[in-house]
Amino acid sequence: MENKEMQELLKKLKAAKSAQELIELAKAEGAEIPADKAQELFDKLNDGELSDDKAEAVAGGVVL
């Protein structure tokens, strides 16, 4: 995935309003996030605990 595409995906992830929306975003990108991991990711994105590097790893298909 190109850097520009990655940045756009990160913006979408950070703008998600729920864990379910994260799951749907992942599906649209051809990936799956288990519900418990999606909730964990959503919580971290909204608490500011997830660094950009870790968010990129998730966006690239690596589940933390």
Wavefront OBJ file of the C-alpha trace (Angstrom):
o trace
v 0.000 0.000 0.000
v 1.349 3.420 -0.976
v 2.104 5.962 1.752
v -0.674 8.276 0.525
v -3.184 5.404 0.581
v -1.989 4.438 4.067
v -2.486 7.994 5.335
v -6.001 8.098 3.881
v -6.845 4.782 5.520
v -5.475 6.002 8.855
v -7.730 9.052 8.639
v -10.708 6.773 8.054
v -9.760 4.556 10.994
v -9.350 7.528 13.307
v -12.710 8.962 12.164
v -14.623 5.728 12.835
v -17.514 6.229 15.238
v -17.648 2.636 16.517
v -15.819 -0.669 16.603
v -18.385 -1.994 14.108
v -17.420 0.779 11.708
v -13.773 -0.316 12.027
v -14.809 -3.867 11.134
v -16.655 -2.567 8.075
v -13.681 -0.427 7.015
v -11.406 -3.457 7.306
v -13.780 -5.554 5.184
v -13.829 -2.832 2.519
v -10.028 -3.093 2.416
v -10.115 -6.894 2.149
v -9.109 -7.595 5.759
v -10.848 -8.911 8.847
v -10.629 -7.637 12.395
v -12.159 -9.776 15.141
v -14.779 -7.899 17.185
v -12.664 -7.902 20.354
v -9.632 -6.520 18.507
v -11.793 -3.924 16.740
v -13.109 -2.728 20.103
v -9.572 -2.584 21.505
v -8.375 -0.628 18.459
v -11.374 1.725 18.633
v -10.733 2.395 22.321
v -7.052 3.113 21.706
v -7.768 5.369 18.731
v -10.225 7.379 20.801
v -7.999 7.579 23.872
v -5.020 8.679 21.811
v -3.038 5.655 23.018
v -2.335 4.237 19.580
v 0.777 5.633 17.956
v 0.751 6.356 14.235
v 3.212 3.476 13.702
v 0.904 1.005 15.421
v -2.113 2.383 13.572
v -0.203 1.917 10.301
v 0.523 -1.685 11.241
v -3.186 -2.304 11.795
v -4.108 -0.491 8.609
v -1.600 -2.638 6.761
v -3.352 -5.783 7.908
v -1.297 -6.606 10.986
v -3.522 -7.038 14.019
v -1.891 -5.911 17.253
l 1 2 3 4 5 6 7 8 9 10 11 12 13 14 15 16 17 18 19 20 21 22 23 24 25 26 27 28 29 30 31 32 33 34 35 36 37 38 39 40 41 42 43 44 45 46 47 48 49 50 51 52 53 54 55 56 57 58 59 60 61 62 63 64
